[in-house]
Amino acid sequence: MSGAEHEVELAAQTLEQLYILIEAGYPVYPQDVAYAIHILQKSARADLKEIFLDQVYITSRQRVVSPKSLNQKSYIEGIRNHDIAFGIGPAGTGKTYLAVAMAVAAYTSHQVSSIILTRPAVEAGERLGFLPGDMAEKINPYLRPLIDALNDMLGREKASELVEQGEIEIAPLAFMRGRTLNNAFVILDEAQNTSYEQMKMFLTRLGFNAKAVVTGDITQVDLPHGQQSGLVTASRILKNTPGISFTRFTDTDVVRHPLVRKIIKAYEASEKKAAAKKKKGP
């Protein structure tokens, strides 16, 4: 290898660690090389084996679900070691997918007897009433990301069977009021669109032998103008509470198409510029 010293060092370290993964039986995909480079660029002392071989679950298509960044590893550890875990960050960082994988792993290993997936049915530019179908069909598009992740983990037939049996429940957040959730793994997705009251209501539903994961992106709040996000207030109020973990993702944790990372960075730069201009005044 030739080039700038720091680039050669990074390339050598990446290749050496990827060889260790291959020797350990890990199937290294092309995107894993990109993830490895991002991890080692961020932390030269990172151990890829410790991250990539942390097997969360094997999907219905025999694909191993494991962390692909330092923050994803931290997120998984936070879920394992805390009864309530928050994952906050931009789209494409694996917040929802990893949470569903952890939920399915807990269910299949009999740590919990049910999985509950929920999110607020907040309208983002479209009117719920104008969508076709009955209430269940109107709500379904809001819950689609959770259903997709579930189908990927278990297969469509098995997931549908467990939903029919009531062992997996997929419902809008409003349906959680007044309940006590025992022996369950509960995921609240798109939590940036909860109100202060909704977030408080959700967090106080937790019963015995239950675990809750809250995910959201505070840069994509669809609440009416002036209404504060329940996720924002919860992260401030609960940040030092024992038993609760917070993982904050950044654009470097994005595991979608490489352009997604660039789009997020471009929007962040534009928003910072606009905020600075507004602060400065005319």
Backbone as JSON, one array per atom type, in Angstrom:
{
  "sequence": "MSGAEHEVELAAQTLEQLYILIEAGYPVYPQDVAYAIHILQKSARADLKEIFLDQVYITSRQRVVSPKSLNQKSYIEGIRNHDIAFGIGPAGTGKTYLAVAMAVAAYTSHQVSSIILTRPAVEAGERLGFLPGDMAEKINPYLRPLIDALNDMLGREKASELVEQGEIEIAPLAFMRGRTLNNAFVILDEAQNTSYEQMKMFLTRLGFNAKAVVTGDITQVDLPHGQQSGLVTASRILKNTPGISFTRFTDTDVVRHPLVRKIIKAYEASEKKAAAKKKKGP",
  "N": [[0.85, -1.2, 0.0], [0.41, 2.26, -0.7], [0.71, 5.8, -0.19], [-0.59, 8.65, 1.65], [0.66, 8.76, 4.99], [-1.17, 8.44, 7.21], [-3.41, 7.47, 5.87], [-2.53, 5.06, 4.8], [-2.04, 3.72, 7.15], [-4.64, 3.52, 8.2], [-5.87, 1.96, 6.19], [-4.36, -0.42, 6.38], [-4.91, -1.24, 9.0], [-7.68, -1.59, 8.81], [-7.87, -3.71, 6.93], [-6.46, -5.74, 8.29], [-8.11, -6.13, 10.56], [-10.48, -6.9, 9.31], [-9.71, -9.31, 8.17], [-9.43, -10.82, 10.49], [-12.09, -10.97, 11.25], [-13.13, -12.51, 9.13], [-11.73, -14.89, 9.52], [-12.93, -15.62, 11.87], [-15.31, -16.46, 10.98], [-17.19, -14.64, 10.16], [-19.33, -13.3, 7.7], [-18.1, -11.1, 5.53], [-19.47, -8.39, 3.99], [-19.59, -6.15, 1.1], [-20.54, -3.61, 2.04], [-19.81, -3.77, 4.68], [-17.12, -3.24, 4.71], [-17.05, -0.52, 4.24], [-18.38, 0.33, 6.58], [-16.51, -0.52, 8.46], [-14.3, 1.11, 7.88], [-15.36, 3.65, 8.51], [-15.79, 3.33, 11.27], [-13.15, 2.93, 12.26], [-11.96, 5.26, 11.45], [-13.18, 7.03, 13.12], [-12.51, 6.04, 15.64], [-9.49, 4.9, 16.29], [-8.7, 2.89, 17.97], [-10.73, 1.1, 18.08], [-12.29, -2.13, 18.24], [-13.11, -4.2, 15.8], [-13.98, -6.82, 15.8], [-15.19, -7.14, 18.27], [-17.38, -5.52, 17.93], [-18.75, -6.24, 15.42], [-19.15, -9.0, 15.76], [-20.99, -9.18, 17.73], [-23.65, -10.7, 17.96], [-26.98, -10.09, 17.43], [-29.4, -11.09, 16.41], [-30.57, -13.66, 14.13], [-31.97, -13.31, 11.06], [-35.03, -14.26, 9.26], [-34.11, -14.76, 6.77], [-31.66, -15.75, 7.18], [-29.74, -13.85, 7.74], [-27.28, -12.21, 9.61], [-27.9, -10.09, 12.27], [-26.21, -7.45, 13.51], [-24.3, -4.94, 15.33], [-23.11, -2.05, 13.51], [-21.6, 0.11, 13.99], [-19.87, 2.18, 16.43], [-21.7, 3.55, 18.04], [-24.02, 2.1, 17.57], [-23.31, -0.31, 18.77], [-23.09, 0.59, 21.42], [-25.75, 1.31, 21.82], [-27.09, -1.17, 21.68], [-25.95, -2.42, 23.92], [-26.93, -0.69, 25.83], [-29.69, -1.26, 25.7], [-29.65, -3.93, 26.5], [-28.75, -3.75, 29.15], [-30.39, -2.01, 30.55], [-33.68, -1.1, 31.69], [-35.16, 0.8, 30.41], [-34.45, 2.27, 27.36], [-33.19, 4.84, 25.29], [-32.94, 5.75, 21.89], [-31.63, 8.12, 19.94], [-31.52, 10.03, 17.04], [-30.55, 10.63, 13.53], [-32.34, 9.56, 10.51], [-31.93, 6.23, 9.23], [-29.98, 5.15, 10.89], [-30.34, 2.78, 12.14], [-31.89, 2.6, 14.43], [-34.62, 1.78, 14.88], [-34.7, -0.74, 13.6], [-32.72, -2.29, 14.93], [-33.79, -2.24, 17.49], [-36.16, -3.69, 17.13], [-35.02, -6.13, 16.42], [-33.72, -6.8, 18.84], [-35.99, -7.05, 20.42], [-37.33, -9.26, 19.24], [-35.37, -11.2, 19.64], [-35.39, -11.32, 22.45], [-37.98, -12.27, 22.83], [-38.0, -14.78, 21.47], [-36.17, -16.16, 22.99], [-37.53, -16.49, 25.29], [-37.45, -14.51, 27.26], [-39.29, -12.53, 27.48], [-42.89, -12.45, 27.18], [-44.36, -11.22, 25.27], [-44.42, -8.87, 22.5], [-44.63, -5.46, 21.98], [-45.32, -3.02, 19.7], [-45.31, 0.34, 18.97], [-46.36, 3.63, 17.88], [-46.78, 7.2, 17.55], [-49.66, 8.38, 15.82], [-49.2, 10.68, 14.0], [-49.93, 13.24, 11.74], [-48.08, 13.93, 8.84], [-48.09, 16.23, 6.89], [-50.12, 15.05, 5.44], [-53.61, 14.3, 5.53], [-55.1, 12.24, 7.85], [-57.76, 11.46, 7.8], [-58.42, 11.48, 5.1], [-57.24, 9.28, 4.02], [-57.76, 6.06, 2.49], [-60.13, 3.45, 3.52], [-60.94, 1.6, 6.64], [-60.49, 2.42, 10.21], [-58.32, 0.81, 11.11], [-56.99, 0.31, 8.72], [-56.33, 2.89, 7.99], [-54.48, 3.58, 9.95], [-52.46, 1.77, 9.55], [-50.36, 2.55, 7.6], [-48.76, 4.27, 9.17], [-47.55, 2.55, 10.89], [-46.02, 0.97, 9.34], [-43.07, 0.86, 9.02], [-42.31, -0.54, 11.35], [-43.67, -2.96, 11.01], [-42.44, -3.89, 8.67], [-39.79, -4.33, 9.59], [-40.31, -6.34, 11.43], [-41.34, -8.38, 9.8], [-39.04, -8.93, 8.35], [-37.39, -10.0, 10.31], [-38.75, -12.3, 11.29], [-40.07, -13.46, 9.16], [-42.83, -13.18, 6.93], [-45.14, -14.84, 7.27], [-44.85, -16.09, 9.85], [-44.67, -13.81, 11.46], [-47.22, -12.66, 11.02], [-48.8, -14.68, 12.08], [-48.1, -14.6, 14.82], [-49.0, -12.06, 15.42], [-51.75, -12.4, 15.06], [-52.22, -14.19, 17.12], [-51.88, -12.55, 19.23], [-49.51, -12.27, 20.55], [-47.67, -10.62, 19.51], [-48.12, -7.23, 19.31], [-49.25, -4.53, 17.45], [-49.77, -1.23, 17.52], [-51.32, 2.07, 17.61], [-50.05, 4.79, 19.59], [-51.99, 5.95, 21.25], [-53.55, 3.83, 22.07], [-52.3, 2.78, 24.23], [-52.93, 3.95, 26.63], [-53.87, 3.78, 30.04], [-53.1, 1.16, 30.43], [-51.13, -1.56, 31.88], [-48.03, -2.75, 31.23], [-46.82, -5.76, 31.42], [-44.18, -8.22, 31.52], [-43.21, -7.79, 28.91], [-41.74, -6.63, 25.82], [-41.39, -3.5, 24.8], [-41.66, -1.16, 22.19], [-41.37, 2.17, 21.35], [-41.7, 3.99, 18.59], [-40.66, 6.7, 16.4], [-40.73, 8.73, 18.31], [-40.31, 11.43, 18.53], [-42.55, 12.7, 17.77], [-44.33, 12.62, 19.84], [-46.34, 14.13, 22.39], [-45.64, 16.03, 25.4], [-47.32, 14.98, 27.41], [-48.1, 12.51, 26.28], [-45.65, 11.12, 26.14], [-44.96, 10.93, 28.87], [-47.15, 9.39, 29.71], [-46.68, 7.01, 28.25], [-44.15, 6.09, 29.26], [-44.81, 5.51, 31.87], [-46.31, 3.25, 31.7], [-44.93, 0.94, 31.99], [-44.52, -2.3, 33.29], [-43.9, -5.16, 35.47], [-40.96, -7.14, 34.8], [-40.49, -6.0, 32.28], [-39.41, -4.26, 29.33], [-38.48, -1.26, 27.75], [-37.99, 0.47, 24.7], [-37.22, 3.52, 23.25], [-37.39, 5.38, 20.36], [-36.3, 7.95, 18.09], [-36.09, 10.95, 16.02], [-35.03, 14.01, 16.58], [-34.83, 16.06, 14.8], [-36.83, 15.87, 13.01], [-39.54, 16.66, 13.65], [-43.02, 16.49, 13.59], [-45.06, 17.74, 14.86], [-47.7, 20.14, 15.71], [-46.95, 23.62, 15.16], [-45.1, 25.16, 17.7], [-45.71, 23.34, 19.66], [-44.12, 21.36, 22.05], [-41.81, 18.68, 21.69], [-42.27, 15.47, 23.12], [-40.16, 13.73, 23.27], [-37.89, 15.33, 23.29], [-38.22, 16.74, 25.73], [-38.23, 14.58, 27.53], [-35.65, 13.54, 27.22], [-34.21, 15.53, 28.38], [-35.24, 15.72, 31.01], [-34.86, 13.13, 32.04], [-32.2, 12.45, 31.76], [-30.16, 11.86, 33.66], [-31.12, 9.73, 35.08], [-30.94, 6.75, 36.9], [-30.91, 3.45, 35.51], [-31.94, 4.1, 33.09], [-30.96, 4.43, 29.74], [-29.25, 6.45, 27.3], [-28.63, 6.78, 23.91], [-27.02, 8.57, 21.46], [-27.17, 9.07, 18.12], [-25.3, 9.88, 15.12], [-24.66, 11.36, 11.85], [-22.57, 9.74, 11.02], [-23.26, 7.22, 11.74], [-25.07, 6.26, 9.97], [-26.52, 3.67, 8.11], [-27.54, 3.25, 5.63], [-27.93, 3.86, 2.09], [-24.96, 5.39, 0.83], [-25.4, 8.05, 0.03], [-27.36, 8.97, 1.75], [-26.12, 9.73, 4.13], [-24.69, 11.95, 3.21], [-26.8, 13.62, 2.49], [-28.04, 14.11, 4.97], [-25.98, 15.49, 6.28], [-25.79, 17.75, 4.63], [-28.3, 18.95, 4.99], [-28.17, 19.47, 7.75], [-26.07, 21.35, 7.82], [-27.24, 23.42, 6.35], [-29.43, 24.06, 7.99], [-28.12, 24.92, 10.32], [-26.87, 27.19, 9.33], [-29.08, 28.75, 8.68], [-30.18, 29.08, 11.23], [-28.15, 30.53, 12.5], [-28.2, 32.85, 10.99], [-30.74, 33.77, 11.6], [-30.45, 34.27, 14.31], [-28.59, 36.27, 14.26], [-29.99, 38.28, 13.06], [-31.72, 40.82, 11.02]],
  "CA": [[0.0, 0.0, 0.0], [1.16, 3.51, -0.72], [-0.13, 6.98, -0.02], [-0.32, 9.41, 2.86], [0.93, 7.83, 6.1], [-2.38, 8.13, 8.0], [-4.31, 6.68, 5.04], [-1.96, 3.71, 4.74], [-2.28, 3.14, 8.49], [-6.06, 3.19, 8.29], [-6.12, 0.84, 5.28], [-3.74, -1.62, 6.94], [-5.68, -1.62, 10.2], [-8.98, -2.08, 8.35], [-7.68, -5.03, 6.33], [-6.08, -6.7, 9.35], [-9.27, -6.45, 11.39], [-11.44, -7.63, 8.48], [-9.2, -10.69, 8.07], [-9.76, -11.47, 11.77], [-13.52, -11.26, 11.18], [-13.31, -13.62, 8.19], [-11.22, -16.1, 10.2], [-13.91, -15.97, 12.92], [-16.51, -16.96, 10.31], [-18.14, -13.57, 9.85], [-19.38, -13.05, 6.24], [-17.87, -9.68, 5.29], [-20.11, -7.88, 2.77], [-18.96, -4.89, 0.67], [-20.89, -2.48, 2.9], [-19.1, -3.92, 5.95], [-15.82, -2.59, 4.54], [-17.32, 0.91, 4.45], [-18.65, 0.51, 8.0], [-15.24, -0.7, 9.18], [-13.49, 2.33, 7.67], [-15.98, 4.73, 9.3], [-15.54, 3.06, 12.7], [-11.73, 3.11, 12.57], [-11.68, 6.69, 11.28], [-13.7, 7.7, 14.31], [-11.76, 5.56, 16.8], [-8.43, 4.01, 15.81], [-8.54, 1.78, 18.92], [-11.93, 0.25, 18.06], [-12.11, -3.55, 17.93], [-14.21, -4.58, 14.92], [-14.48, -8.14, 16.21], [-16.08, -6.94, 19.42], [-18.6, -4.88, 17.43], [-19.43, -7.01, 14.37], [-19.5, -10.35, 16.21], [-22.03, -9.09, 18.76], [-24.83, -11.17, 17.24], [-28.25, -9.75, 18.07], [-30.42, -12.03, 15.95], [-30.42, -14.13, 12.76], [-33.28, -13.09, 10.44], [-35.65, -15.38, 8.55], [-33.3, -15.0, 5.56], [-30.35, -16.17, 7.69], [-28.81, -12.72, 7.8], [-26.92, -11.89, 10.99], [-28.1, -8.7, 12.68], [-25.19, -7.07, 14.49], [-24.0, -3.5, 15.21], [-22.2, -1.64, 12.43], [-20.89, 1.32, 14.4], [-19.65, 2.24, 17.88], [-22.94, 3.97, 18.69], [-24.95, 0.97, 17.52], [-22.86, -1.23, 19.82], [-23.48, 1.22, 22.68], [-27.21, 1.24, 21.85], [-27.45, -2.55, 22.01], [-25.56, -2.63, 25.32], [-27.88, 0.08, 26.62], [-30.94, -2.02, 25.74], [-29.43, -5.14, 27.3], [-28.44, -3.49, 30.56], [-31.32, -1.04, 31.15], [-35.09, -1.41, 31.44], [-35.62, 1.79, 29.43], [-33.34, 2.76, 26.54], [-33.53, 5.81, 24.25], [-32.06, 5.88, 20.74], [-32.0, 9.41, 19.33], [-30.61, 10.37, 15.94], [-31.14, 10.76, 12.19], [-32.84, 8.39, 9.79], [-30.94, 5.33, 8.65], [-28.94, 4.75, 11.84], [-30.65, 1.44, 12.67], [-32.55, 2.7, 15.73], [-35.83, 0.94, 14.93], [-34.39, -2.11, 13.17], [-32.0, -2.98, 16.01], [-34.72, -2.39, 18.61], [-37.04, -4.82, 16.79], [-34.18, -7.34, 16.5], [-33.56, -7.09, 20.26], [-37.3, -7.5, 20.92], [-37.57, -10.61, 18.74], [-34.41, -12.07, 20.33], [-35.9, -11.49, 23.82], [-39.2, -13.1, 22.76], [-37.68, -16.16, 21.07], [-35.41, -16.79, 24.09], [-38.49, -16.56, 26.41], [-37.21, -13.5, 28.29], [-40.57, -11.85, 27.58], [-43.95, -13.26, 26.56], [-45.0, -10.48, 24.19], [-43.75, -7.71, 21.91], [-45.59, -4.4, 21.67], [-44.72, -2.0, 18.84], [-46.25, 1.46, 18.9], [-45.86, 4.94, 17.46], [-47.89, 8.16, 17.46], [-50.22, 8.56, 14.47], [-49.17, 12.12, 13.73], [-49.97, 13.51, 10.31], [-46.92, 14.67, 8.34], [-48.43, 16.83, 5.6], [-51.29, 14.4, 4.86], [-54.71, 14.19, 6.47], [-55.44, 10.85, 8.13], [-59.15, 11.22, 7.42], [-58.54, 11.32, 3.65], [-56.71, 7.99, 3.6], [-58.87, 5.12, 2.27], [-60.27, 2.31, 4.43], [-61.4, 1.8, 8.01], [-59.47, 2.99, 11.09], [-57.13, -0.05, 11.11], [-56.29, 0.51, 7.44], [-55.8, 4.26, 8.02], [-53.35, 3.61, 10.88], [-51.42, 0.84, 9.09], [-49.17, 3.19, 7.0], [-47.92, 4.86, 10.21], [-46.85, 1.46, 11.58], [-45.36, 0.16, 8.31], [-41.65, 0.56, 9.28], [-42.23, -1.57, 12.39], [-44.14, -4.21, 10.4], [-41.39, -4.32, 7.74], [-38.69, -4.88, 10.38], [-40.8, -7.58, 12.03], [-41.39, -9.38, 8.72], [-37.66, -9.28, 8.0], [-36.85, -10.82, 11.39], [-39.45, -13.57, 11.51], [-40.76, -13.94, 7.97], [-44.18, -12.62, 6.91], [-46.14, -15.79, 7.81], [-44.67, -16.24, 11.29], [-45.01, -12.53, 12.08], [-48.69, -12.54, 10.97], [-49.34, -15.67, 13.02], [-47.9, -14.11, 16.19], [-49.88, -10.9, 15.57], [-53.09, -12.96, 15.21], [-52.29, -14.82, 18.44], [-51.81, -11.5, 20.23], [-48.2, -12.25, 21.21], [-47.08, -9.38, 19.0], [-49.16, -6.22, 19.15], [-48.81, -3.32, 16.74], [-50.89, -0.32, 17.76], [-51.0, 3.48, 17.82], [-49.72, 5.12, 20.98], [-53.21, 6.26, 22.0], [-54.11, 2.59, 22.59], [-51.53, 2.36, 25.41], [-53.42, 4.64, 27.83], [-54.58, 2.99, 31.04], [-52.61, -0.22, 30.5], [-49.87, -1.87, 32.54], [-47.39, -3.69, 30.31], [-45.98, -6.72, 32.14], [-43.52, -9.3, 30.78], [-43.27, -7.4, 27.5], [-40.71, -5.78, 25.22], [-42.19, -2.44, 24.18], [-40.89, -0.19, 21.39], [-42.06, 3.39, 20.9], [-40.97, 4.51, 17.44], [-41.03, 8.07, 16.0], [-41.11, 9.37, 19.57], [-40.22, 12.9, 18.45], [-43.91, 13.2, 17.51], [-45.18, 12.52, 21.03], [-46.43, 15.33, 23.22], [-45.12, 15.85, 26.77], [-48.26, 14.11, 28.12], [-48.04, 11.17, 25.7], [-44.4, 10.48, 26.55], [-45.1, 10.59, 30.28], [-48.1, 8.28, 29.76], [-46.04, 5.79, 27.76], [-43.09, 5.64, 30.17], [-45.4, 5.03, 33.13], [-47.05, 2.01, 31.43], [-44.02, -0.19, 32.18], [-44.82, -3.17, 34.42], [-42.83, -6.05, 35.9], [-40.25, -7.88, 33.75], [-40.74, -5.34, 31.0], [-38.32, -3.43, 28.81], [-38.99, -0.3, 26.76], [-37.03, 1.18, 23.86], [-37.83, 4.72, 22.66], [-36.54, 5.85, 19.27], [-36.8, 9.14, 17.41], [-35.18, 11.91, 15.4], [-35.53, 15.32, 17.02], [-34.78, 17.03, 13.69], [-37.98, 15.62, 12.13], [-40.75, 16.75, 14.47], [-44.18, 16.84, 12.78], [-46.1, 18.28, 15.75], [-48.1, 21.52, 15.37], [-45.97, 24.65, 15.51], [-45.17, 25.64, 19.08], [-45.88, 22.23, 20.61], [-42.82, 20.77, 22.32], [-41.72, 17.22, 21.54], [-42.11, 14.69, 24.34], [-38.83, 13.11, 23.26], [-36.94, 16.39, 23.69], [-38.36, 17.0, 27.17], [-37.84, 13.36, 28.26], [-34.18, 13.42, 27.2], [-33.69, 16.53, 29.32], [-35.69, 15.4, 32.37], [-34.44, 11.8, 32.5], [-30.83, 12.16, 31.32], [-29.31, 11.33, 34.74], [-31.91, 8.77, 35.86], [-30.4, 5.39, 36.89], [-31.8, 2.47, 34.89], [-32.32, 4.57, 31.75], [-29.78, 4.73, 28.92], [-29.44, 7.3, 26.13], [-27.63, 6.68, 22.85], [-27.25, 9.62, 20.46], [-26.56, 8.73, 16.84], [-24.96, 10.99, 14.23], [-24.65, 10.94, 10.45], [-21.55, 8.7, 10.8], [-23.86, 5.92, 12.06], [-26.04, 5.91, 8.93], [-26.2, 2.4, 7.46], [-28.29, 3.15, 4.37], [-27.16, 4.27, 0.92], [-23.98, 6.43, 1.19], [-25.94, 9.39, -0.21], [-28.18, 9.39, 2.89], [-25.22, 10.43, 5.05], [-24.4, 13.25, 2.62], [-28.04, 14.41, 2.55], [-28.21, 14.53, 6.36], [-24.95, 16.51, 6.56], [-26.14, 18.95, 3.87], [-29.44, 19.57, 5.67], [-27.68, 19.99, 9.04], [-25.29, 22.56, 7.53], [-28.19, 24.45, 5.92], [-30.22, 24.46, 9.16], [-27.22, 25.69, 11.2], [-26.66, 28.48, 8.68], [-30.32, 29.49, 8.81], [-30.32, 29.42, 12.65], [-27.17, 31.58, 12.78], [-28.68, 34.06, 10.3], [-31.9, 34.23, 12.36], [-29.93, 34.79, 15.57], [-27.88, 37.52, 13.95], [-31.03, 39.29, 12.76], [-31.61, 41.49, 9.72]],
  "C": [[0.88, 1.24, 0.0], [0.18, 4.67, -0.62], [0.27, 7.74, 1.22], [-0.24, 8.45, 4.05], [-0.34, 7.45, 6.88], [-3.38, 7.29, 7.21], [-3.84, 5.24, 4.92], [-2.22, 2.98, 6.07], [-3.72, 2.67, 8.63], [-6.4, 1.98, 7.42], [-5.59, -0.47, 5.84], [-4.54, -2.15, 8.13], [-7.03, -2.2, 9.81], [-8.86, -3.49, 7.8], [-7.35, -6.09, 7.39], [-7.28, -7.12, 10.18], [-10.34, -7.21, 10.6], [-11.01, -9.08, 8.3], [-9.53, -11.48, 9.34], [-11.24, -11.85, 11.79], [-13.8, -12.47, 10.28], [-12.86, -14.94, 8.83], [-12.2, -16.57, 11.28], [-15.23, -16.46, 12.32], [-17.54, -15.91, 9.98], [-18.13, -13.31, 8.34], [-19.25, -11.55, 5.97], [-18.47, -9.28, 3.94], [-19.43, -6.57, 2.37], [-19.27, -3.7, 1.58], [-20.19, -2.54, 4.25], [-17.72, -3.25, 5.89], [-15.97, -1.08, 4.8], [-17.59, 1.2, 5.92], [-17.37, 0.44, 8.81], [-14.37, 0.55, 9.08], [-14.03, 3.48, 8.51], [-15.69, 4.56, 10.79], [-14.1, 3.4, 13.07], [-11.28, 4.56, 12.34], [-12.08, 7.46, 12.53], [-12.9, 7.32, 15.56], [-10.75, 4.51, 16.36], [-8.25, 2.78, 16.71], [-9.74, 0.83, 18.93], [-11.58, -1.17, 17.65], [-13.3, -4.01, 17.1], [-14.82, -5.92, 15.32], [-15.5, -8.01, 17.34], [-17.42, -6.36, 18.97], [-19.38, -5.81, 16.5], [-19.87, -8.39, 14.82], [-20.49, -10.35, 17.37], [-23.36, -9.42, 18.08], [-26.1, -10.88, 18.02], [-29.3, -10.79, 17.71], [-30.07, -12.48, 14.54], [-31.81, -14.08, 12.12], [-33.79, -14.35, 9.74], [-34.89, -15.73, 7.28], [-31.86, -15.38, 5.91], [-29.3, -15.08, 7.64], [-28.55, -12.36, 9.26], [-27.14, -10.4, 11.24], [-27.08, -8.4, 13.78], [-24.9, -5.59, 14.32], [-22.99, -3.22, 14.11], [-21.47, -0.35, 12.74], [-20.72, 1.29, 15.91], [-20.93, 2.63, 18.61], [-24.0, 2.87, 18.65], [-24.6, -0.07, 18.57], [-23.29, -0.71, 21.19], [-24.99, 1.13, 22.89], [-27.68, -0.15, 22.29], [-27.13, -2.86, 23.47], [-26.52, -1.88, 26.25], [-29.2, -0.65, 26.78], [-30.79, -3.26, 26.64], [-29.38, -4.85, 28.8], [-29.38, -2.51, 31.26], [-32.75, -1.43, 30.81], [-35.72, -0.4, 30.48], [-34.4, 2.32, 28.68], [-33.87, 3.71, 25.47], [-32.48, 5.74, 23.13], [-32.48, 7.1, 19.96], [-31.01, 9.74, 18.21], [-31.3, 10.33, 14.59], [-31.61, 9.44, 11.6], [-31.68, 7.53, 9.29], [-29.85, 4.86, 9.59], [-29.25, 3.42, 12.54], [-31.38, 1.44, 14.0], [-33.72, 1.72, 15.85], [-35.5, -0.52, 14.63], [-33.7, -2.9, 14.28], [-32.91, -3.2, 17.22], [-35.66, -3.57, 18.36], [-36.26, -6.13, 16.88], [-33.98, -7.76, 17.96], [-34.87, -7.61, 20.86], [-37.58, -8.94, 20.51], [-36.63, -11.61, 19.43], [-34.88, -12.35, 21.76], [-37.12, -12.4, 23.84], [-38.86, -14.56, 22.46], [-36.86, -16.9, 22.13], [-36.24, -16.81, 25.39], [-38.16, -15.61, 27.57], [-38.46, -12.67, 28.53], [-41.62, -12.71, 26.88], [-44.68, -12.52, 25.44], [-44.14, -9.32, 23.72], [-44.84, -6.7, 21.58], [-44.86, -3.3, 20.91], [-45.73, -0.87, 18.68], [-45.57, 2.72, 18.39], [-47.04, 5.9, 17.39], [-48.35, 8.32, 16.02], [-50.34, 10.05, 14.19], [-49.09, 12.34, 12.23], [-48.79, 14.36, 9.88], [-47.25, 15.2, 6.93], [-49.62, 16.19, 4.93], [-52.36, 14.28, 5.93], [-55.12, 12.73, 6.62], [-56.83, 10.52, 7.63], [-59.33, 10.98, 5.93], [-57.95, 10.01, 3.15], [-57.85, 6.99, 3.46], [-58.94, 4.07, 3.39], [-60.8, 2.67, 5.8], [-60.24, 2.28, 8.88], [-58.18, 2.16, 11.08], [-56.3, 0.17, 9.86], [-55.68, 1.92, 7.36], [-54.52, 4.32, 8.84], [-52.17, 2.81, 10.35], [-50.2, 1.52, 8.47], [-48.22, 3.78, 8.03], [-47.05, 3.79, 10.89], [-46.02, 0.6, 10.62], [-43.88, -0.13, 8.59], [-41.45, -0.53, 10.33], [-42.62, -2.94, 11.83], [-43.08, -4.77, 9.47], [-40.22, -4.97, 8.49], [-39.07, -6.24, 10.97], [-40.85, -8.7, 10.99], [-40.0, -9.85, 8.33], [-37.06, -10.23, 9.04], [-37.43, -12.23, 11.4], [-39.98, -14.22, 10.23], [-42.21, -13.5, 8.07], [-45.21, -13.54, 7.57], [-46.06, -15.9, 9.31], [-45.06, -14.96, 12.01], [-46.52, -12.36, 12.14], [-49.35, -13.48, 11.97], [-49.25, -15.17, 14.46], [-48.76, -12.88, 16.47], [-51.3, -11.38, 15.82], [-53.28, -13.56, 16.6], [-52.22, -13.79, 19.58], [-50.48, -11.44, 20.97], [-47.34, -11.11, 20.7], [-48.23, -8.42, 18.75], [-48.57, -5.0, 18.48], [-49.96, -2.34, 16.8], [-50.43, 1.12, 17.89], [-50.79, 3.76, 19.3], [-50.95, 5.39, 21.83], [-53.82, 5.02, 22.65], [-53.39, 2.12, 23.85], [-52.09, 2.94, 26.71], [-54.18, 3.69, 28.75], [-54.09, 1.56, 31.21], [-51.37, -0.34, 31.38], [-49.23, -2.99, 31.73], [-46.39, -4.56, 31.07], [-45.38, -7.74, 31.19], [-43.52, -9.03, 29.27], [-42.05, -6.58, 27.11], [-41.46, -4.75, 24.39], [-41.29, -1.47, 23.43], [-41.8, 0.97, 21.0], [-41.2, 4.02, 19.81], [-41.49, 5.91, 17.09], [-41.45, 8.9, 17.22], [-40.99, 10.88, 19.54], [-41.6, 13.52, 18.23], [-44.87, 12.94, 18.67], [-45.24, 13.89, 21.71], [-45.8, 15.02, 24.58], [-45.99, 14.83, 27.51], [-48.2, 12.68, 27.6], [-46.78, 10.43, 26.14], [-44.47, 10.04, 28.02], [-46.04, 9.39, 30.45], [-47.44, 6.97, 29.35], [-45.02, 5.24, 28.76], [-43.63, 5.09, 31.48], [-46.29, 3.8, 32.92], [-46.23, 0.79, 31.83], [-44.35, -0.97, 33.45], [-43.63, -4.03, 34.79], [-42.27, -6.84, 34.73], [-40.55, -7.31, 32.36], [-39.55, -4.46, 30.62], [-38.91, -2.51, 27.75], [-37.82, 0.34, 26.01], [-37.77, 2.32, 23.16], [-36.89, 5.24, 21.58], [-37.14, 7.09, 18.63], [-35.7, 10.03, 16.88], [-35.7, 13.32, 15.7], [-35.42, 16.4, 15.94], [-35.97, 16.85, 12.74], [-39.28, 15.59, 12.93], [-41.91, 17.25, 13.6], [-45.34, 17.38, 13.62], [-46.5, 19.68, 15.3], [-47.09, 22.53, 15.88], [-46.18, 25.14, 16.94], [-45.34, 24.55, 20.11], [-44.55, 21.52, 20.8], [-42.87, 19.25, 22.23], [-41.5, 16.54, 22.88], [-40.75, 14.02, 24.43], [-37.77, 14.11, 23.74], [-37.01, 16.62, 25.19], [-37.92, 15.79, 27.99], [-36.33, 13.23, 28.32], [-33.53, 14.42, 28.14], [-34.0, 16.13, 30.77], [-35.05, 14.12, 32.91], [-32.96, 11.47, 32.24], [-29.93, 11.56, 32.39], [-30.03, 10.3, 35.61], [-31.3, 7.37, 35.78], [-31.42, 4.42, 36.29], [-32.28, 2.86, 33.51], [-31.06, 4.92, 30.97], [-30.18, 5.61, 27.73], [-28.29, 7.07, 25.16], [-27.98, 7.72, 21.79], [-26.45, 9.3, 19.2], [-26.26, 9.99, 16.04], [-24.97, 10.47, 12.79], [-23.61, 9.86, 10.17], [-22.09, 7.3, 11.09], [-24.85, 5.46, 11.0], [-25.6, 4.65, 8.19], [-27.09, 2.17, 6.23], [-27.35, 3.52, 3.22], [-26.2, 5.41, 1.32], [-24.49, 7.86, 0.99], [-26.76, 9.9, 0.97], [-27.34, 10.19, 3.87], [-24.93, 11.84, 4.52], [-25.61, 14.18, 2.69], [-28.24, 14.97, 3.95], [-27.24, 15.65, 6.7], [-25.29, 17.83, 5.87], [-27.29, 19.7, 4.54], [-29.01, 20.19, 7.0], [-26.93, 21.31, 8.84], [-26.22, 23.72, 7.16], [-28.99, 24.98, 7.11], [-29.38, 25.3, 10.15], [-27.02, 27.09, 10.64], [-27.89, 29.36, 8.84], [-30.52, 29.96, 10.26], [-29.4, 30.57, 13.03], [-27.62, 32.91, 12.19], [-29.86, 34.67, 11.09], [-31.47, 34.88, 13.67], [-29.27, 36.16, 15.37], [-28.87, 38.65, 13.66], [-30.78, 39.98, 11.44], [-30.45, 42.49, 9.68]]
}
